[in-house]
Amino acid sequence: MNTVTTRTRQLQNIIPSIATSDGAGVKLRRSIGAQTNLRVDPFLMLDEFGTDNPGDYIAGFPPHPHRGFETVTYMLDGRMQHRDHLGNVGDLGPGSVQWMTAGRGVIHSEMPQQESGRMRGFQLWINLPAREKMKPAAYRDIPPTEIPQVELPGGGRVKVIAGTLVLADKQISGPVNNCARRLSTDPLYFDVALPAGASFRHAVNAEHSAFLYAYEGSLEVGAAGQLQKLAAQAAGVLSAGDEVAVVAGKKGARFILLAARPLHEPVVQRGPFVMNTREEIEQAMLDYQNGEFVKSAA
């Protein structure tokens, strides 16, 4: 009789988010990517934005370029509008996701569609392999009606944005997996809410990098007897293993779980450009200055 041994991932590193600003002064908190040595291959950056003060977000993110990676914007509250030089226009409301592949170049803006109220959500940057950095840009808006929300037996729920949730005899795939455009990093993106003391356990590809980001309450992460606490507004980078196990704290917890295939390639970043060599970065800057991003869409 063969016995399958499961390795539960432990907290390897905790990256507290730090207050910063981006765009035209939008206030946010950055964890992954706050420093160049705080990336989790292939994840380059994770920003959490959340405020009731319009002065913290009203200036938005005016037109700016990207090349060489993907941006994923997930809205919890509020409304923003995306526009890009390819002619795409998308309205992001509560619970919606925008998945944009910058590829060889895109110029876009993300501007608030409200003058008051709460604006809250995440932006994630996912690297592209060298062979895909110069592919055509692509864009997709995913409304909340297309994102499965699954109730957990012990209480709580999971929103499946990317990857497949395996629950008892069910397999529920997110909308990113249900499209014709295959993603080479094979990402998993769950938004999980748990009541106080509830647990969540799920398989994660042993070859993939993974981390958690708690945004409400707190978590205890790891195998029984080896639990480690992860407080809100912090990313918990996970060790090697093939499953993730968490227990919600006394006030419950809301967190995102992210995993993807690492690229194991050099990363050279200059602001909104992420390539493999300094020469490629210099070319990206030159192409943007010379209007080649716009020409490439023609």
C-alpha positions in Angstrom: 0.0 0.0 0.0 1.4 3.4 -1.1 1.2 6.2 1.4 1.1 9.8 0.1 2.9 12.3 2.4 1.6 15.8 2.3 3.9 18.7 3.1 2.2 21.6 4.6 3.8 24.9 3.8 5.1 27.1 6.6 5.6 30.8 6.8 9.1 31.4 5.5 9.1 35.1 5.6 6.7 37.9 6.6 6.7 41.1 4.6 4.8 43.9 6.4 3.2 46.4 3.9 4.5 49.9 4.0 2.6 53.1 3.3 3.5 54.7 0.0 1.9 56.4 -3.0 1.7 55.9 -6.7 0.1 57.4 -9.8 -0.9 61.0 -9.1 -0.6 60.5 -5.4 -2.9 57.6 -4.6 -2.2 56.4 -1.1 -1.6 52.6 -0.8 0.3 49.9 1.0 3.0 47.9 -0.7 4.3 44.5 0.5 5.7 42.3 -2.3 8.0 44.5 -4.3 8.5 47.2 -1.7 12.2 46.5 -2.3 13.8 44.6 -5.2 14.8 41.8 -2.9 11.2 41.3 -1.7 9.8 39.7 -4.9 8.3 36.2 -5.0 9.1 34.9 -8.4 7.0 35.4 -10.7 5.2 38.0 -8.5 6.8 41.4 -8.8 4.5 43.6 -6.6 1.4 43.7 -4.5 -0.3 46.9 -3.6 -3.4 47.2 -1.3 -5.4 50.4 -1.5 -8.2 51.2 0.8 -9.6 54.5 2.1 -12.8 56.4 2.7 -11.0 59.7 2.1 -11.4 60.9 -1.6 -8.3 62.9 -1.2 -6.3 59.7 -1.0 -7.5 58.4 -4.4 -9.2 61.0 -6.4 -6.2 61.9 -8.6 -6.0 58.3 -9.8 -3.5 56.9 -12.2 -3.2 59.1 -15.3 -1.8 57.6 -18.5 1.4 55.7 -18.0 3.2 52.9 -19.9 4.0 49.2 -19.1 6.1 46.6 -20.8 7.1 43.0 -20.0 4.5 41.8 -17.4 0.9 41.5 -16.4 -1.2 43.7 -14.1 -4.2 42.3 -12.2 -6.5 44.8 -10.5 -9.1 43.4 -8.1 -11.7 45.8 -6.7 -13.4 45.2 -3.3 -15.1 48.6 -3.1 -15.5 51.6 -5.3 -15.3 52.2 -9.1 -12.4 52.9 -11.4 -12.3 53.2 -15.2 -9.5 51.8 -17.4 -8.6 53.3 -20.7 -5.7 52.4 -22.9 -4.1 53.4 -26.2 -5.5 50.3 -27.9 -9.0 51.7 -27.5 -10.1 49.5 -24.6 -12.4 51.1 -22.0 -13.5 49.1 -18.9 -15.4 50.0 -15.8 -14.2 48.2 -12.6 -16.8 48.0 -9.9 -17.0 46.1 -6.6 -15.9 42.5 -6.9 -14.6 42.9 -10.5 -11.1 42.1 -11.9 -9.1 43.5 -14.7 -6.4 41.2 -16.1 -4.1 43.0 -18.5 -1.0 41.7 -20.3 1.2 44.6 -21.1 3.5 42.5 -23.3 5.5 44.7 -25.7 3.7 47.8 -24.6 0.6 49.5 -23.4 -0.3 53.0 -22.2 -3.3 53.1 -19.9 -5.0 55.0 -17.2 -7.0 54.0 -14.2 -9.2 56.8 -12.9 -11.8 56.9 -10.1 -15.4 57.0 -11.1 -16.6 58.5 -7.8 -16.0 61.6 -5.8 -16.8 60.2 -2.4 -17.1 56.8 -0.6 -14.8 53.9 -0.1 -12.2 52.8 -2.7 -10.6 49.5 -1.9 -8.7 46.7 -3.7 -5.4 45.3 -4.9 -3.1 45.5 -7.8 -0.8 42.6 -8.5 2.1 42.5 -11.0 3.0 39.1 -12.5 6.2 38.7 -14.5 6.2 37.3 -18.0 8.8 34.9 -19.3 11.4 36.3 -21.7 9.8 34.6 -24.7 6.5 36.4 -24.0 7.7 39.9 -23.0 7.3 41.3 -26.5 4.0 39.6 -27.4 1.0 41.8 -28.3 -0.8 43.5 -25.3 -4.1 41.9 -24.2 -6.9 43.0 -21.9 -9.8 41.4 -20.1 -12.5 42.8 -17.7 -14.0 40.1 -15.5 -17.3 41.1 -13.8 -18.2 39.7 -10.3 -20.9 37.5 -11.9 -18.2 35.5 -13.6 -16.1 34.9 -10.5 -17.3 31.8 -8.6 -18.1 32.2 -4.9 -18.0 28.9 -3.0 -19.3 28.4 0.5 -17.0 26.3 2.7 -18.3 23.5 4.9 -16.8 24.9 8.1 -18.0 28.4 7.4 -16.6 31.1 5.2 -16.3 31.4 1.5 -13.8 31.4 -1.4 -13.9 33.6 -4.5 -12.0 31.8 -7.3 -10.3 34.4 -9.6 -7.7 32.1 -11.1 -6.8 28.5 -10.6 -9.0 25.7 -9.5 -10.6 25.2 -6.1 -10.9 21.5 -5.2 -13.6 20.9 -2.5 -14.7 17.4 -1.7 -15.9 16.0 -5.1 -16.1 19.4 -6.8 -13.6 21.3 -8.9 -14.4 25.0 -9.5 -12.2 26.9 -11.9 -11.9 30.7 -12.0 -12.6 32.8 -15.1 -8.9 33.3 -15.8 -8.7 29.5 -16.4 -11.8 29.4 -18.5 -10.6 31.6 -21.4 -8.7 30.7 -24.5 -5.6 32.7 -23.5 -3.4 30.3 -21.5 -1.0 31.9 -18.9 2.4 30.3 -18.8 2.8 31.1 -15.1 -0.4 29.0 -14.3 -1.6 31.4 -11.5 -3.8 30.6 -8.6 -5.7 33.6 -7.0 -8.2 33.0 -4.2 -10.0 35.5 -2.0 -10.9 33.7 1.2 -13.1 34.9 4.1 -13.2 32.8 7.3 -15.1 33.3 10.6 -13.3 33.2 13.9 -11.5 29.9 14.5 -12.4 28.4 11.1 -9.8 26.6 9.0 -9.0 26.4 5.3 -6.7 23.8 3.7 -6.0 23.5 0.0 -3.5 21.8 -2.3 -0.9 24.0 -4.0 1.4 22.8 -6.8 4.7 21.9 -5.1 6.7 23.5 -7.9 5.0 26.8 -7.5 5.8 29.9 -5.4 3.1 30.9 -3.0 2.2 33.6 -0.5 -0.7 34.8 1.5 -1.8 38.4 2.2 -4.1 39.0 5.1 -6.2 42.2 4.8 -8.6 41.8 7.7 -8.2 40.0 11.0 -5.3 37.6 11.4 -4.3 34.0 10.5 -2.3 31.2 11.9 -0.4 29.4 9.1 1.1 26.0 8.9 0.9 22.4 10.1 -0.7 21.5 13.4 1.7 22.2 16.2 3.8 24.5 14.0 1.3 27.4 13.6 2.7 30.9 13.0 0.7 34.1 13.1 0.2 36.4 10.2 -1.3 39.8 11.0 -3.3 42.0 8.7 -1.6 44.2 6.1 1.3 41.7 5.8 2.4 39.2 3.1 3.4 35.8 4.3 5.8 34.0 1.9 5.3 30.3 2.1 8.0 27.6 2.2 8.1 24.6 -0.1 5.3 22.1 0.1 2.1 20.9 -1.6 -0.7 22.3 0.6 -1.6 25.5 2.5 -3.3 25.3 5.8 -4.6 28.3 7.8 -6.8 29.0 10.9 -8.6 32.3 11.3 -7.9 34.4 14.4 -10.4 35.5 17.1 -11.9 38.2 14.8 -12.0 36.0 11.7 -9.9 36.7 8.6 -10.0 37.8 5.0 -7.0 37.0 2.9 -5.8 36.4 -0.6 -3.8 33.3 -1.6 -1.5 33.5 -4.6 0.6 30.9 -6.3 2.3 30.6 -9.7 5.0 28.8 -11.6 8.4 30.7 -11.0 10.3 31.8 -14.1 13.9 31.5 -12.7 15.0 34.4 -15.0 16.9 37.6 -14.4 14.7 40.6 -13.6 15.7 44.1 -14.5 13.1 46.7 -13.6 12.9 50.5 -14.3 9.6 51.8 -13.0 6.8 50.4 -15.2 9.2 48.4 -17.4 10.3 44.8 -16.4 12.7 43.0 -18.7 15.6 40.6 -18.5 18.6 42.9 -19.3 19.6 46.5 -18.9 19.8 46.9 -22.7 16.1 45.8 -23.0 15.1 48.3 -20.4 16.9 51.1 -22.2 15.2 50.0 -25.4 11.8 50.1 -23.7 12.4 53.6 -22.5 13.5 54.7 -26.0 10.5 53.0 -27.6 8.2 54.8 -25.3 9.8 58.2 -25.8 9.7 57.7 -29.6 6.0 56.7 -29.7 6.7 53.0 -30.6 4.2 51.7 -28.1 1.4 53.4 -30.0 2.9 52.4 -33.4 3.0 48.8 -32.4 -0.8 48.8 -32.0 -1.4 50.0 -35.5 
